[in-house]
Amino acid sequence: MTTPACHNVALVTGAGRGLGFAIATELFKAGYRVAVTDADETRASTAATKLDPSGKEVISLPLNVLQKSDFESALIAVTEKWGGVGVLVNNAALTRTTPVFDISPEEFSEILDVNLRGTFLGCQVFGKAFASLGYGRIINMASLAGQNGGAATGAHYAASKGGIVTLTKVFARDLAANGVTVNAISPGPLDVDLVREILPAEKLAAVTKSIPVGTLGSPSFIGQLVVLLASPAAVSMTGATLDANGGLYVR
Ligand SMILES: NC(=O)c1ccc[n+]([C@@H]2O[C@H](COP(=O)([O-])OP(=O)(O)OC[C@H]3O[C@@H](n4cnc5c(N)ncnc54)[C@H](O)[C@@H]3O)[C@@H](O)[C@H]2O)c1
């Protein structure tokens, strides 16, 4: 299979801040053209301008992962701008810490819809386009919570992330013969704003102390893992989940 010119064009969801922005940054540093997308349009455009004020190699687009049509419009927009897309990173998610018996049916659905259904829609829309192209790299952001049930995060969040690991396998199997790989990364607690927002200082200190390697995960390192999985050379890895949890969960 030949590698298309657009192999170095990437779209990242939820890239307006946090891990998504770190992923977009590492892809940009590695020579990718990057579409920074987010449901929060201002956040996306501020982030894109920060990365590349010229707007030549980084653009921003509004993309709410609840809407399949947003994925379709973004695919068209990036294809018009750069001739195609080779990499999708499904990163957007909502994180909630509501105790399990306090989660309402509505809140449960809200989290599953953004995190799991959003990832499903991204894999479906881009997976189909990548299959026609005969090339593609999809990287889904899972979480340690999806593997061990989570410590600080809620049941809905953990369940959605477990589902992402399963979806990754399904799409990997279905797309393997078309030159498309689908993998997941499963980070433990990261050194990002969100973690400081959801954990009071003393709880954060306790969580950090509980990590065998003694430190929160680096978002830039997760971005570098994305770059590795996004490369044309990563052809033989598909359906996998890479653990980056500081030793909190060893399997
Ligand atoms: N922070 C951690 O420690 C950690 C650990 C493991 C996994 N993760 C995963 O990494 C990813 C990013 O986490 P983060 O800490 O940067 O979170 P964050 O909340 O800081 O950022 C998430 C981004 O997604 C956007 N977003 C929310 N709903 C959206 C929607 N419907 N459509 C499009 N965009 C939407 C937000 O505007 C925000 O910019 C998530 O998938 C999260 O589950 C994070």
The ligand as an SDF file (V2000), in Angstrom:
LIG
                    3D

 44 48  0  0  0  0  0  0  0  0999 V2000
   -6.4730   14.5020   32.5680 N   0  0  0  0  0  0  0  0  0  0  0  0
   -6.1260   13.2550   32.8510 C   0  0  0  0  0  0  0  0  0  0  0  0
   -5.4640   12.9500   33.8570 O   0  0  0  0  0  0  0  0  0  0  0  0
   -6.5330   12.1600   31.9030 C   0  0  0  0  0  0  0  0  0  0  0  0
   -6.2160   10.8350   32.2300 C   0  0  0  0  0  0  0  0  0  0  0  0
   -6.6080    9.8220   31.3760 C   0  0  0  0  0  0  0  0  0  0  0  0
   -7.2890   10.1290   30.2100 C   0  0  0  0  0  0  0  0  0  0  0  0
   -7.5800   11.4140   29.9190 N   0  0  0  0  0  0  0  0  0  0  0  0
   -8.3130   11.6910   28.6870 C   0  0  0  0  0  0  0  0  0  0  0  0
   -7.6220   12.6540   27.9320 O   0  0  0  0  0  0  0  0  0  0  0  0
   -8.5520   13.4270   27.1870 C   0  0  0  0  0  0  0  0  0  0  0  0
   -8.3500   14.9050   27.4420 C   0  0  0  0  0  0  0  0  0  0  0  0
   -8.4520   15.1450   28.8400 O   0  0  0  0  0  0  0  0  0  0  0  0
   -8.1410   16.5790   29.4640 P   0  0  0  0  0  0  0  0  0  0  0  0
   -7.6310   16.3550   30.8320 O   0  0  0  0  0  0  0  0  0  0  0  0
   -7.3310   17.3940   28.5240 O   0  0  0  0  0  0  0  0  0  0  0  0
   -9.6510   17.1740   29.5410 O   0  0  0  0  0  0  0  0  0  0  0  0
  -10.1780   18.6970   29.4750 P   0  0  0  0  0  0  0  0  0  0  0  0
  -11.5380   18.6550   30.0640 O   0  0  0  0  0  0  0  0  0  0  0  0
   -9.1630   19.6200   30.0340 O   0  0  0  0  0  0  0  0  0  0  0  0
  -10.2830   18.9890   27.9070 O   0  0  0  0  0  0  0  0  0  0  0  0
  -11.2800   18.3940   27.1310 C   0  0  0  0  0  0  0  0  0  0  0  0
  -11.5670   19.2680   25.9210 C   0  0  0  0  0  0  0  0  0  0  0  0
  -12.6610   18.6400   25.2230 O   0  0  0  0  0  0  0  0  0  0  0  0
  -13.5940   19.6450   24.8670 C   0  0  0  0  0  0  0  0  0  0  0  0
  -14.9390   19.0640   24.7720 N   0  0  0  0  0  0  0  0  0  0  0  0
  -15.8130   18.7770   25.7680 C   0  0  0  0  0  0  0  0  0  0  0  0
  -16.9630   18.3050   25.2560 N   0  0  0  0  0  0  0  0  0  0  0  0
  -16.8130   18.2840   23.9180 C   0  0  0  0  0  0  0  0  0  0  0  0
  -17.6380   17.8960   22.8340 C   0  0  0  0  0  0  0  0  0  0  0  0
  -18.9010   17.4830   23.0280 N   0  0  0  0  0  0  0  0  0  0  0  0
  -17.1540   17.9710   21.5720 N   0  0  0  0  0  0  0  0  0  0  0  0
  -15.8900   18.4350   21.3540 C   0  0  0  0  0  0  0  0  0  0  0  0
  -15.0780   18.8580   22.3280 N   0  0  0  0  0  0  0  0  0  0  0  0
  -15.5250   18.7650   23.6010 C   0  0  0  0  0  0  0  0  0  0  0  0
  -13.5030   20.7080   25.9480 C   0  0  0  0  0  0  0  0  0  0  0  0
  -13.9660   21.9680   25.4710 O   0  0  0  0  0  0  0  0  0  0  0  0
  -12.0000   20.6860   26.2740 C   0  0  0  0  0  0  0  0  0  0  0  0
  -11.2950   21.6260   25.4850 O   0  0  0  0  0  0  0  0  0  0  0  0
   -9.9330   12.9070   27.5730 C   0  0  0  0  0  0  0  0  0  0  0  0
  -10.3300   11.9100   26.6600 O   0  0  0  0  0  0  0  0  0  0  0  0
   -9.6880   12.2900   28.9220 C   0  0  0  0  0  0  0  0  0  0  0  0
  -10.6390   11.3070   29.2490 O   0  0  0  0  0  0  0  0  0  0  0  0
   -7.2210   12.4320   30.7270 C   0  0  0  0  0  0  0  0  0  0  0  0
  1  2  1  0
  2  3  2  0
  2  4  1  0
  4  5  1  0
  4 44  2  0
  5  6  2  0
  6  7  1  0
  7  8  2  0
  8  9  1  0
  8 44  1  0
  9 10  1  0
  9 42  1  0
 10 11  1  0
 11 12  1  0
 11 40  1  0
 12 13  1  0
 13 14  1  0
 14 15  2  0
 14 16  1  0
 14 17  1  0
 17 18  1  0
 18 19  2  0
 18 20  1  0
 18 21  1  0
 21 22  1  0
 22 23  1  0
 23 24  1  0
 23 38  1  0
 24 25  1  0
 25 26  1  0
 25 36  1  0
 26 27  1  0
 26 35  1  0
 27 28  2  0
 28 29  1  0
 29 30  1  0
 29 35  2  0
 30 31  1  0
 30 32  2  0
 32 33  1  0
 33 34  2  0
 34 35  1  0
 36 37  1  0
 36 38  1  0
 38 39  1  0
 40 41  1  0
 40 42  1  0
 42 43  1  0
M  CHG  2   8   1  16  -1
M  END
$$$$
